[in-house]
Amino acid sequence: IFGTLSAAIFVMCLACVSLDPARIWELLAFFAVALLVGAVLSSVCADKITRGVSEKFHQVGDSLKSLNAGQYEPLKKDSGEIEIYALFNEINALNESTHEHIRVMEREQKKLGAVLDNVSQGLVALDEKGRIAFANRSALELFGGTEKAEGKPLAYLVSDSRLCERIAENAAAKEYTFEYAFDGKTLTVTGKDLIRENENKGMSRLLIFTDVTGEREIARQKSD
């Protein structure tokens, strides 16, 4: 707009050379008003365009937030804006692919969780700082814990301080097994280093608690 008005002023100024001074001042006043109107219109248009672009970015942000929350909502596309329409198509395709990937991972995680919860042995995974990263149902039932144990130290789940000490004493070993009498039961406690196998999964060591009370009783009766 400014370029067009400037060009028009330049042309009219050339034409004004042959006009009388009074007429020239009238034309200059007219073009001054035209420039002012053009500046206002430019400002309004720029503000409208900025608001429109800002709104599109907000839509993208809201879509990503919904994806992160597990309630994916695709971007609303306006075919009247070709460039934005193509961009939103690409973003929607990427978000839909990501959402489906997350859903597949969640289903697989639920399947794995169901399998581990039905294992008779108590399984407890610890992170690099010795905090509980995972505990299956058998472990929770054995020690009387709850699912809120995740992120807490092992002592939060295993109230037997001597058992925790025995486990800590073997922390440097990559793998170990020992028997321990707990709550009238005989347990075999196995620890396995998982750092190399699960480098990026937040698990450092797996503890396996197996109730062998029945087996030991049968073995004792046979020896008698």
C-alpha positions in Angstrom: 0.0 0.0 0.0 2.8 2.4 1.0 4.7 1.6 -2.3 1.6 2.3 -4.4 0.8 5.5 -2.7 4.4 6.7 -2.9 4.5 6.0 -6.6 1.2 7.8 -7.1 2.5 10.8 -5.2 5.7 10.9 -7.2 3.7 10.9 -10.5 1.3 13.5 -9.3 4.1 15.7 -8.1 5.5 15.6 -11.6 2.1 16.6 -12.9 2.0 19.4 -10.4 4.9 21.3 -11.9 2.6 22.9 -14.4 -0.1 23.8 -11.8 -0.5 27.0 -9.8 0.7 27.0 -6.1 -2.8 26.9 -4.6 -3.7 23.8 -6.6 -0.4 22.2 -5.6 -1.1 22.7 -1.9 -4.6 21.1 -2.3 -3.1 18.1 -3.9 -0.4 17.8 -1.3 -3.1 17.9 1.5 -5.1 15.2 -0.3 -2.1 12.9 -0.6 -1.1 13.5 3.0 -4.6 12.3 4.0 -4.3 9.4 1.6 -0.9 8.4 3.2 -2.5 8.6 6.7 -5.4 6.4 5.6 -3.0 4.0 4.0 -0.9 3.8 7.2 -4.0 3.1 9.3 -5.2 0.4 6.8 -1.7 -1.2 6.8 -1.7 -1.3 10.6 -5.1 -2.9 10.7 -4.3 -5.5 8.0 -1.0 -6.3 9.7 -2.7 -6.8 13.0 -5.4 -9.0 11.4 -2.7 -11.2 9.7 -0.7 -11.4 13.0 -3.8 -12.5 14.9 -4.6 -15.1 12.3 -1.1 -16.6 12.3 -1.1 -16.5 16.2 -4.4 -18.3 16.3 -3.1 -21.0 14.0 -0.1 -21.5 16.2 -2.4 -21.7 19.2 -4.4 -24.4 17.4 -1.2 -26.4 16.8 -0.2 -26.0 20.5 -3.7 -27.2 21.7 -3.5 -30.2 19.3 -0.1 -31.2 20.7 -1.3 -30.8 24.3 -4.3 -33.0 23.5 -1.9 -35.6 22.0 0.2 -35.5 25.2 -2.9 -35.9 27.3 -4.0 -39.0 25.3 -7.1 -37.2 23.9 -5.9 -36.4 20.4 -7.9 -33.8 18.5 -6.9 -33.1 14.9 -6.4 -29.5 13.7 -9.4 -27.9 11.9 -8.4 -27.2 8.4 -9.5 -24.3 6.2 -9.1 -25.0 2.5 -9.3 -21.3 1.8 -5.7 -20.9 3.0 -3.7 -23.2 0.8 -0.3 -23.0 2.6 -1.9 -23.4 6.1 -4.1 -26.2 4.8 -1.1 -28.2 3.5 0.9 -27.5 6.7 -2.0 -28.6 8.9 -2.5 -31.8 6.8 1.2 -32.7 7.5 0.9 -32.0 11.2 -2.4 -34.0 11.5 -0.8 -36.9 9.7 2.2 -36.8 12.0 0.1 -36.5 15.1 -2.2 -39.3 14.1 0.8 -41.6 13.5 2.2 -40.6 16.9 -1.1 -41.1 18.6 -1.5 -44.6 17.1 2.1 -45.5 18.1 1.3 -44.4 21.7 -1.9 -46.5 21.7 0.0 -49.6 20.5 2.7 -49.1 23.2 0.0 -48.7 25.9 -1.7 -51.9 24.7 1.6 -53.8 24.8 2.4 -52.4 28.2 -1.0 -53.5 29.5 -0.4 -57.0 28.1 3.0 -57.2 29.7 1.6 -55.9 33.0 -1.1 -58.5 32.9 1.5 -61.3 32.3 3.8 -60.1 35.1 0.9 -59.7 37.5 0.0 -63.3 37.0 3.5 -64.6 37.7 3.6 -66.3 41.1 7.0 -64.9 41.9 7.3 -61.5 43.3 9.1 -59.1 40.9 10.6 -55.8 41.9 12.6 -53.6 39.5 14.9 -50.9 41.0 16.3 -47.8 39.3 19.9 -46.6 39.5 19.2 -44.9 42.8 17.6 -48.0 44.4 14.1 -46.7 44.1 11.2 -49.0 43.1 10.5 -48.7 39.3 8.1 -51.6 39.2 6.5 -54.1 41.5 4.1 -56.8 40.3 1.0 -58.0 42.1 2.7 -61.0 43.7 5.4 -58.8 45.2 2.8 -56.3 46.6 0.8 -59.2 48.1 3.9 -60.8 49.6 5.0 -57.6 51.3 1.6 -56.0 51.9 2.4 -53.0 49.7 0.4 -50.9 47.3 0.9 -49.6 43.7 2.0 -46.3 45.2 5.3 -47.9 46.0 6.8 -46.8 42.7 9.4 -44.2 43.1 9.9 -45.0 46.7 12.9 -46.7 48.3 12.8 -50.5 48.7 12.3 -50.2 52.4 8.9 -48.6 51.7 7.7 -51.9 50.3 9.9 -54.4 52.2 9.4 -53.6 55.9 11.9 -56.3 57.0 15.1 -54.2 57.5 17.4 -57.2 57.7 16.1 -58.4 54.2 16.8 -54.9 52.8 20.3 -55.1 54.3 21.0 -58.5 52.7 19.9 -57.1 49.4 22.1 -54.0 49.8 25.1 -56.1 50.8 24.9 -57.8 47.3 24.4 -54.6 45.4 27.8 -54.8 43.8 27.2 -58.3 42.4 25.8 -58.7 38.9 23.7 -61.6 40.0 23.2 -63.4 43.3 20.7 -65.7 45.1 20.2 -66.4 48.8 17.4 -67.8 51.0 15.6 -65.8 53.6 13.0 -66.7 56.3 10.2 -64.1 56.0 6.8 -64.1 57.7 6.8 -67.9 58.3 7.9 -68.5 54.7 11.2 -69.5 53.1 12.0 -67.2 50.2 14.8 -67.4 47.6 15.9 -63.9 46.7 17.6 -63.4 43.4 19.1 -60.2 42.2 20.0 -59.5 38.6 21.9 -56.5 37.1 19.8 -55.0 34.3 21.8 -51.9 33.4 23.1 -53.2 30.1 19.9 -54.9 29.0 17.6 -52.0 29.9 19.9 -49.0 29.5 17.2 -46.6 28.7 14.2 -48.0 30.6 15.0 -46.6 34.0 15.6 -50.1 35.5 19.0 -51.0 37.1 18.3 -54.2 39.0 15.6 -56.9 39.1 14.7 -58.6 42.4 12.9 -62.0 42.2 11.2 -63.3 45.4 10.2 -67.0 45.2 8.3 -68.7 47.9 9.9 -72.2 48.3 8.4 -73.0 51.6 6.5 -76.0 50.2 9.5 -77.3 48.4 11.7 -77.1 51.4 9.1 -78.8 53.6 8.9 -81.7 51.1 12.7 -82.0 51.0 12.8 -82.0 54.8 10.2 -84.8 55.0 12.1 -86.8 52.5 15.3 -86.5 54.4 13.6 -87.6 57.6 
